[in-house]
Amino acid sequence: MWLEIARRQASTSMISGTGSLIHRFAVRPLVAMLVATTSQIALAQELPKNFVLHEEPKAIAAINFSDVQGKLRSLADLQGKVILLNIWATWCVPCRREMPALDRLQVAMGGSDFEVVPVSVDRGGIDSVRKFYAEIGIRNLAMYVDASGNTVRQLRAAGLPMTLLVDRGGYEIGRIIGAAEWDTPQMAEQLRAKF
């Protein structure tokens, strides 16, 4: 739209040979600026508004959760890779909608440098998670659970889902409260920039 307006203004300013100068020195830079600004706004709109990257890494409370075998685990077990720590529950509607995107993100980016770590706070334990994964076809995410709910308190979760971006050293570098579309190209680009 802005490009079309600028073109119209350029064509109406072609009076007695000065139009080409006006077009070169006034309209072209305006068009370039508008195109650049529009592109930046479009990219910003595609990232969730609630995705907050911290200026400085923040220490994280020492949380514990159990894996599918019942073994007690912590974030320290996963140091050395970038972690997307997702706190969720099977009864949380936004969490349920978000899980397939997290599963696809794990497929696209998971490996020795990055892992999605979903920690359920369901009181029903690992069986609730196992049933939910089977119902909606989650195949690539590990199963972790904190049936005590201590994780929610320790991380000061204002709601579910809550997702923390954790650097290789175990520090929080970003946070989202609420669901996100984790498998978009823009989100993947933002996450890759953190490795």
Secondary structure by P-SEA (a helix, b strand, c coil): caaaaaaaaaaaaccccaaaaaaacccaaaaaaaaaaaaaaaaaaacccccccccbbbbbccccccccccccccccccccbbbbbbbbccccaaaaaaaaaaaaaaaacccccbbbbbbbcccccaaaaaaaaaaaccccbbbbbcccaaaaaaaccccccbbbbcccccccccccccccccccaaaaaaaaaac
